[in-house]
């Protein structure tokens, strides 16, 4: 059974930081390209960042320079370090893993940026 389990969300003040984690099980993790998406209330789910098996990264423009995606293949985990958070970063953050025809999603973790 494949599972992607996100953690690390919460309430943070503007300008603060959070690190999200996504632990994968039931897959051979290292070949997967891993992604982070987010969905704010009333909006479509949007791409945030991705990291390939070769650790090539890609970011949505609005988070470049503030967010960093990384992976630890030994722990089957992908991370999203989020710095300088803004109220508009408030959303449910989802982890996604893709390889060949496989496409798996986590259940999401809430991030709320508010004073």
mmCIF file of the C-alpha atoms, coordinates in Angstrom:
data_MODEL
# 
_entry.id   MODEL 
# 
loop_
_atom_site.group_PDB 
_atom_site.id 
_atom_site.type_symbol 
_atom_site.label_atom_id 
_atom_site.label_alt_id 
_atom_site.label_comp_id 
_atom_site.label_asym_id 
_atom_site.label_entity_id 
_atom_site.label_seq_id 
_atom_site.pdbx_PDB_ins_code 
_atom_site.Cartn_x 
_atom_site.Cartn_y 
_atom_site.Cartn_z 
_atom_site.occupancy 
_atom_site.B_iso_or_equiv 
_atom_site.pdbx_formal_charge 
_atom_site.auth_seq_id 
_atom_site.auth_comp_id 
_atom_site.auth_asym_id 
_atom_site.auth_atom_id 
_atom_site.pdbx_PDB_model_num 
ATOM 1   C CA . UNK A 1 1   ? 0.000   0.000  0.000   1.00 0.00 ? 1   UNK A CA 1 
ATOM 2   C CA . UNK A 1 2   ? 1.471   3.314  -1.097  1.00 0.00 ? 2   UNK A CA 1 
ATOM 3   C CA . UNK A 1 3   ? 1.319   6.181  1.364   1.00 0.00 ? 3   UNK A CA 1 
ATOM 4   C CA . UNK A 1 4   ? 2.582   9.738  1.279   1.00 0.00 ? 4   UNK A CA 1 
ATOM 5   C CA . UNK A 1 5   ? 2.210   11.376 4.670   1.00 0.00 ? 5   UNK A CA 1 
ATOM 6   C CA . UNK A 1 6   ? 2.790   15.100 5.084   1.00 0.00 ? 6   UNK A CA 1 
ATOM 7   C CA . UNK A 1 7   ? 3.636   16.740 8.383   1.00 0.00 ? 7   UNK A CA 1 
ATOM 8   C CA . UNK A 1 8   ? 4.991   19.996 9.726   1.00 0.00 ? 8   UNK A CA 1 
ATOM 9   C CA . UNK A 1 9   ? 2.134   22.348 8.960   1.00 0.00 ? 9   UNK A CA 1 
ATOM 10  C CA . UNK A 1 10  ? 0.720   24.797 11.447  1.00 0.00 ? 10  UNK A CA 1 
ATOM 11  C CA . UNK A 1 11  ? 0.126   28.420 12.325  1.00 0.00 ? 11  UNK A CA 1 
ATOM 12  C CA . UNK A 1 12  ? 3.004   30.837 11.814  1.00 0.00 ? 12  UNK A CA 1 
ATOM 13  C CA . UNK A 1 13  ? 3.335   34.614 11.837  1.00 0.00 ? 13  UNK A CA 1 
ATOM 14  C CA . UNK A 1 14  ? 4.199   36.532 8.666   1.00 0.00 ? 14  UNK A CA 1 
ATOM 15  C CA . UNK A 1 15  ? 7.937   36.413 8.089   1.00 0.00 ? 15  UNK A CA 1 
ATOM 16  C CA . UNK A 1 16  ? 8.253   33.115 9.910   1.00 0.00 ? 16  UNK A CA 1 
ATOM 17  C CA . UNK A 1 17  ? 9.412   29.711 8.757   1.00 0.00 ? 17  UNK A CA 1 
ATOM 18  C CA . UNK A 1 18  ? 8.095   26.167 8.593   1.00 0.00 ? 18  UNK A CA 1 
ATOM 19  C CA . UNK A 1 19  ? 9.535   22.922 7.289   1.00 0.00 ? 19  UNK A CA 1 
ATOM 20  C CA . UNK A 1 20  ? 7.136   20.442 5.766   1.00 0.00 ? 20  UNK A CA 1 
ATOM 21  C CA . UNK A 1 21  ? 8.003   16.771 5.453   1.00 0.00 ? 21  UNK A CA 1 
ATOM 22  C CA . UNK A 1 22  ? 6.488   14.070 3.287   1.00 0.00 ? 22  UNK A CA 1 
ATOM 23  C CA . UNK A 1 23  ? 7.334   10.495 4.175   1.00 0.00 ? 23  UNK A CA 1 
ATOM 24  C CA . UNK A 1 24  ? 6.722   7.886  1.495   1.00 0.00 ? 24  UNK A CA 1 
ATOM 25  C CA . UNK A 1 25  ? 6.103   4.199  2.049   1.00 0.00 ? 25  UNK A CA 1 
ATOM 26  C CA . UNK A 1 26  ? 5.186   1.342  -0.241  1.00 0.00 ? 26  UNK A CA 1 
ATOM 27  C CA . UNK A 1 27  ? 7.310   2.629  -3.142  1.00 0.00 ? 27  UNK A CA 1 
ATOM 28  C CA . UNK A 1 28  ? 10.917  2.477  -4.233  1.00 0.00 ? 28  UNK A CA 1 
ATOM 29  C CA . UNK A 1 29  ? 11.407  6.169  -3.543  1.00 0.00 ? 29  UNK A CA 1 
ATOM 30  C CA . UNK A 1 30  ? 14.634  7.215  -5.236  1.00 0.00 ? 30  UNK A CA 1 
ATOM 31  C CA . UNK A 1 31  ? 13.496  7.246  -8.912  1.00 0.00 ? 31  UNK A CA 1 
ATOM 32  C CA . UNK A 1 32  ? 10.397  9.320  -8.169  1.00 0.00 ? 32  UNK A CA 1 
ATOM 33  C CA . UNK A 1 33  ? 10.135  12.985 -9.020  1.00 0.00 ? 33  UNK A CA 1 
ATOM 34  C CA . UNK A 1 34  ? 8.600   14.556 -5.942  1.00 0.00 ? 34  UNK A CA 1 
ATOM 35  C CA . UNK A 1 35  ? 6.424   17.641 -5.958  1.00 0.00 ? 35  UNK A CA 1 
ATOM 36  C CA . UNK A 1 36  ? 4.766   20.011 -3.548  1.00 0.00 ? 36  UNK A CA 1 
ATOM 37  C CA . UNK A 1 37  ? 1.439   21.612 -4.435  1.00 0.00 ? 37  UNK A CA 1 
ATOM 38  C CA . UNK A 1 38  ? -0.893  23.815 -2.439  1.00 0.00 ? 38  UNK A CA 1 
ATOM 39  C CA . UNK A 1 39  ? -4.557  24.714 -2.515  1.00 0.00 ? 39  UNK A CA 1 
ATOM 40  C CA . UNK A 1 40  ? -5.997  27.807 -0.903  1.00 0.00 ? 40  UNK A CA 1 
ATOM 41  C CA . UNK A 1 41  ? -9.728  28.086 -0.136  1.00 0.00 ? 41  UNK A CA 1 
ATOM 42  C CA . UNK A 1 42  ? -11.715 28.762 -3.281  1.00 0.00 ? 42  UNK A CA 1 
ATOM 43  C CA . UNK A 1 43  ? -8.681  28.337 -5.524  1.00 0.00 ? 43  UNK A CA 1 
ATOM 44  C CA . UNK A 1 44  ? -7.282  25.595 -7.725  1.00 0.00 ? 44  UNK A CA 1 
ATOM 45  C CA . UNK A 1 45  ? -4.425  23.432 -6.587  1.00 0.00 ? 45  UNK A CA 1 
ATOM 46  C CA . UNK A 1 46  ? -1.162  24.952 -7.776  1.00 0.00 ? 46  UNK A CA 1 
ATOM 47  C CA . UNK A 1 47  ? 2.381   23.703 -8.288  1.00 0.00 ? 47  UNK A CA 1 
ATOM 48  C CA . UNK A 1 48  ? 4.956   24.928 -5.786  1.00 0.00 ? 48  UNK A CA 1 
ATOM 49  C CA . UNK A 1 49  ? 8.163   22.978 -6.270  1.00 0.00 ? 49  UNK A CA 1 
ATOM 50  C CA . UNK A 1 50  ? 9.615   19.747 -7.595  1.00 0.00 ? 50  UNK A CA 1 
ATOM 51  C CA . UNK A 1 51  ? 12.798  17.718 -7.271  1.00 0.00 ? 51  UNK A CA 1 
ATOM 52  C CA . UNK A 1 52  ? 13.922  14.966 -9.622  1.00 0.00 ? 52  UNK A CA 1 
ATOM 53  C CA . UNK A 1 53  ? 15.842  11.815 -8.822  1.00 0.00 ? 53  UNK A CA 1 
ATOM 54  C CA . UNK A 1 54  ? 18.964  13.750 -9.833  1.00 0.00 ? 54  UNK A CA 1 
ATOM 55  C CA . UNK A 1 55  ? 17.991  16.551 -7.419  1.00 0.00 ? 55  UNK A CA 1 
ATOM 56  C CA . UNK A 1 56  ? 17.149  19.012 -10.174 1.00 0.00 ? 56  UNK A CA 1 
ATOM 57  C CA . UNK A 1 57  ? 14.721  21.473 -8.663  1.00 0.00 ? 57  UNK A CA 1 
ATOM 58  C CA . UNK A 1 58  ? 12.023  23.720 -10.048 1.00 0.00 ? 58  UNK A CA 1 
ATOM 59  C CA . UNK A 1 59  ? 9.911   26.362 -8.312  1.00 0.00 ? 59  UNK A CA 1 
ATOM 60  C CA . UNK A 1 60  ? 6.860   28.470 -8.884  1.00 0.00 ? 60  UNK A CA 1 
ATOM 61  C CA . UNK A 1 61  ? 7.974   32.061 -9.322  1.00 0.00 ? 61  UNK A CA 1 
ATOM 62  C CA . UNK A 1 62  ? 6.127   33.314 -6.251  1.00 0.00 ? 62  UNK A CA 1 
ATOM 63  C CA . UNK A 1 63  ? 8.165   31.093 -3.911  1.00 0.00 ? 63  UNK A CA 1 
ATOM 64  C CA . UNK A 1 64  ? 11.607  31.328 -5.530  1.00 0.00 ? 64  UNK A CA 1 
ATOM 65  C CA . UNK A 1 65  ? 14.174  32.503 -3.038  1.00 0.00 ? 65  UNK A CA 1 
ATOM 66  C CA . UNK A 1 66  ? 11.866  31.735 -0.087  1.00 0.00 ? 66  UNK A CA 1 
ATOM 67  C CA . UNK A 1 67  ? 11.129  28.003 -0.373  1.00 0.00 ? 67  UNK A CA 1 
ATOM 68  C CA . UNK A 1 68  ? 13.598  25.149 -0.783  1.00 0.00 ? 68  UNK A CA 1 
ATOM 69  C CA . UNK A 1 69  ? 12.725  21.591 -1.740  1.00 0.00 ? 69  UNK A CA 1 
ATOM 70  C CA . UNK A 1 70  ? 15.073  18.757 -0.815  1.00 0.00 ? 70  UNK A CA 1 
ATOM 71  C CA . UNK A 1 71  ? 14.988  14.999 -0.458  1.00 0.00 ? 71  UNK A CA 1 
ATOM 72  C CA . UNK A 1 72  ? 16.580  12.287 1.644   1.00 0.00 ? 72  UNK A CA 1 
ATOM 73  C CA . UNK A 1 73  ? 16.378  9.006  -0.239  1.00 0.00 ? 73  UNK A CA 1 
ATOM 74  C CA . UNK A 1 74  ? 17.655  7.059  2.762   1.00 0.00 ? 74  UNK A CA 1 
ATOM 75  C CA . UNK A 1 75  ? 14.591  8.231  4.701   1.00 0.00 ? 75  UNK A CA 1 
ATOM 76  C CA . UNK A 1 76  ? 12.146  8.128  1.751   1.00 0.00 ? 76  UNK A CA 1 
ATOM 77  C CA . UNK A 1 77  ? 11.305  11.723 2.575   1.00 0.00 ? 77  UNK A CA 1 
ATOM 78  C CA . UNK A 1 78  ? 10.962  14.993 0.725   1.00 0.00 ? 78  UNK A CA 1 
ATOM 79  C CA . UNK A 1 79  ? 11.049  18.338 2.501   1.00 0.00 ? 79  UNK A CA 1 
ATOM 80  C CA . UNK A 1 80  ? 9.863   21.855 1.834   1.00 0.00 ? 80  UNK A CA 1 
ATOM 81  C CA . UNK A 1 81  ? 11.639  24.551 3.812   1.00 0.00 ? 81  UNK A CA 1 
ATOM 82  C CA . UNK A 1 82  ? 9.496   27.674 3.767   1.00 0.00 ? 82  UNK A CA 1 
ATOM 83  C CA . UNK A 1 83  ? 10.999  30.981 4.865   1.00 0.00 ? 83  UNK A CA 1 
ATOM 84  C CA . UNK A 1 84  ? 9.709   34.548 4.853   1.00 0.00 ? 84  UNK A CA 1 
ATOM 85  C CA . UNK A 1 85  ? 6.147   33.262 4.859   1.00 0.00 ? 85  UNK A CA 1 
ATOM 86  C CA . UNK A 1 86  ? 3.358   35.556 3.742   1.00 0.00 ? 86  UNK A CA 1 
ATOM 87  C CA . UNK A 1 87  ? -0.390  35.456 4.439   1.00 0.00 ? 87  UNK A CA 1 
ATOM 88  C CA . UNK A 1 88  ? -0.923  34.497 0.804   1.00 0.00 ? 88  UNK A CA 1 
ATOM 89  C CA . UNK A 1 89  ? 1.037   31.292 1.441   1.00 0.00 ? 89  UNK A CA 1 
ATOM 90  C CA . UNK A 1 90  ? -1.893  30.075 3.556   1.00 0.00 ? 90  UNK A CA 1 
ATOM 91  C CA . UNK A 1 91  ? -3.151  26.834 2.021   1.00 0.00 ? 91  UNK A CA 1 
ATOM 92  C CA . UNK A 1 92  ? -3.280  23.083 2.348   1.00 0.00 ? 92  UNK A CA 1 
ATOM 93  C CA . UNK A 1 93  ? 0.066   21.741 1.122   1.00 0.00 ? 93  UNK A CA 1 
ATOM 94  C CA . UNK A 1 94  ? 0.142   18.417 -0.703  1.00 0.00 ? 94  UNK A CA 1 
ATOM 95  C CA . UNK A 1 95  ? 2.988   16.076 -1.520  1.00 0.00 ? 95  UNK A CA 1 
ATOM 96  C CA . UNK A 1 96  ? 2.958   14.290 -4.901  1.00 0.00 ? 96  UNK A CA 1 
ATOM 97  C CA . UNK A 1 97  ? 5.189   11.551 -6.249  1.00 0.00 ? 97  UNK A CA 1 
ATOM 98  C CA . UNK A 1 98  ? 5.437   10.548 -9.920  1.00 0.00 ? 98  UNK A CA 1 
ATOM 99  C CA . UNK A 1 99  ? 7.355   7.859  -11.746 1.00 0.00 ? 99  UNK A CA 1 
ATOM 100 C CA . UNK A 1 100 ? 6.388   6.364  -15.089 1.00 0.00 ? 100 UNK A CA 1 
ATOM 101 C CA . UNK A 1 101 ? 2.590   5.918  -14.808 1.00 0.00 ? 101 UNK A CA 1 
ATOM 102 C CA . UNK A 1 102 ? 2.579   6.155  -11.010 1.00 0.00 ? 102 UNK A CA 1 
ATOM 103 C CA . UNK A 1 103 ? 1.057   9.290  -9.546  1.00 0.00 ? 103 UNK A CA 1 
ATOM 104 C CA . UNK A 1 104 ? 0.505   9.413  -5.783  1.00 0.00 ? 104 UNK A CA 1 
ATOM 105 C CA . UNK A 1 105 ? -0.810  12.131 -3.484  1.00 0.00 ? 105 UNK A CA 1 
ATOM 106 C CA . UNK A 1 106 ? -0.671  12.716 0.226   1.00 0.00 ? 106 UNK A CA 1 
ATOM 107 C CA . UNK A 1 107 ? -3.599  13.874 2.328   1.00 0.00 ? 107 UNK A CA 1 
ATOM 108 C CA . UNK A 1 108 ? -2.260  17.392 2.821   1.00 0.00 ? 108 UNK A CA 1 
ATOM 109 C CA . UNK A 1 109 ? -1.146  19.527 5.731   1.00 0.00 ? 109 UNK A CA 1 
ATOM 110 C CA . UNK A 1 110 ? -2.557  22.936 6.625   1.00 0.00 ? 110 UNK A CA 1 
ATOM 111 C CA . UNK A 1 111 ? -0.290  25.966 6.671   1.00 0.00 ? 111 UNK A CA 1 
ATOM 112 C CA . UNK A 1 112 ? -1.750  29.187 8.037   1.00 0.00 ? 112 UNK A CA 1 
ATOM 113 C CA . UNK A 1 113 ? 0.223   32.426 7.981   1.00 0.00 ? 113 UNK A CA 1 
ATOM 114 C CA . UNK A 1 114 ? -1.412  35.009 10.175  1.00 0.00 ? 114 UNK A CA 1 
ATOM 115 C CA . UNK A 1 115 ? -0.624  37.476 12.932  1.00 0.00 ? 115 UNK A CA 1 
# 
